[in-house]
Amino acid sequence: MVLSTMPEKKAVDDTHYIPAKRGNGILRREIWVDEKGRVSRYNLAYINTAMHGGDNGRVVGYDNAHNFHHRHFLGKVEPIDFVSFEDVEARFQADWLGLGKRRK
């Protein structure tokens, strides 16, 4: 068996600044892929220090650092059942949109 020596590469590195009239904060999306184009690492986060001062301002986020898939929400970290990266993105989107009432 030959192991690949090709490292993963960062395929997405997006930062969106949300204006105060729309809720304020920062949306971060980082995605790394392996040599076959499969997501190997990810970090999705909504950061707003006015809403939450802990966890570096991360209000809600999903990542797979530290060798497990997990969710950050207002300072709490909990493991999640990983189905697919697309499922994680959908969960993040639902959480982010659900914060709308809190941001107003």
MOBEL-V41298 format. One record per residue. RES is the residue in one small letter. PHI is phi in whole degrees, 0 to 359 (999 if undefined). D_CENTER is the distance of its C-alpha to the mean C-alpha in Angstrom with 2 decimals. Layout:
RES:PHI:D_CENTER  RES:PHI:D_CENTER
//
This chain:
m:999:34.06  v:253:32.54  l:274:29.10  s:288:27.08  t:258:26.92  m:284:24.50  p:283:21.29  e:290:17.87  k:229:16.98  k:282:14.10  a:265:14.25  v:224:11.74  d:214:11.21  d:248:10.93  t:228:11.30  h:239:12.81  y:267:15.01  i:265:15.92  p:293:19.63  a:304:21.11  k:292:22.93  r:253:19.75  g:121:18.07  n:71:17.18  g:108:14.07  i:225:11.47  l:256:8.58  r:243:6.71  r:219:5.89  e:235:7.23  i:221:8.94  w:249:12.08  v:235:14.92  d:273:18.11  e:295:21.62  k:263:21.72  g:84:18.68  r:274:16.65  v:295:12.95  s:251:13.36  r:215:10.19  y:205:6.54  n:211:3.70  l:241:1.25  a:209:3.92  y:249:7.47  i:244:10.06  n:203:13.65  t:294:16.20  a:288:18.78  m:271:17.08  h:209:16.02  g:273:17.47  g:275:16.16  d:51:13.13  n:57:13.42  g:83:13.04  r:288:9.56  v:280:10.56  v:217:7.75  g:194:4.37  y:227:3.96  d:202:5.35  n:235:8.97  a:289:10.57  h:62:14.04  n:66:14.96  f:207:13.39  h:278:10.58  h:207:9.57  r:241:8.28  h:255:8.79  f:213:11.01  l:48:13.56  g:92:14.13  k:265:14.35  v:241:12.60  e:222:13.53  p:293:13.53  i:237:12.78  d:280:15.06  f:272:13.57  v:255:15.40  s:195:13.69  f:295:10.59  e:299:11.90  d:295:12.09  v:298:8.49  e:300:7.84  a:295:10.85  r:297:9.94  f:299:6.94  q:301:9.65  a:296:12.26  d:296:10.88  w:298:10.36  l:294:13.80  g:293:15.28  l:283:14.84  g:311:17.35  k:292:20.28  r:288:19.07  r:286:18.47  k:276:22.04
//
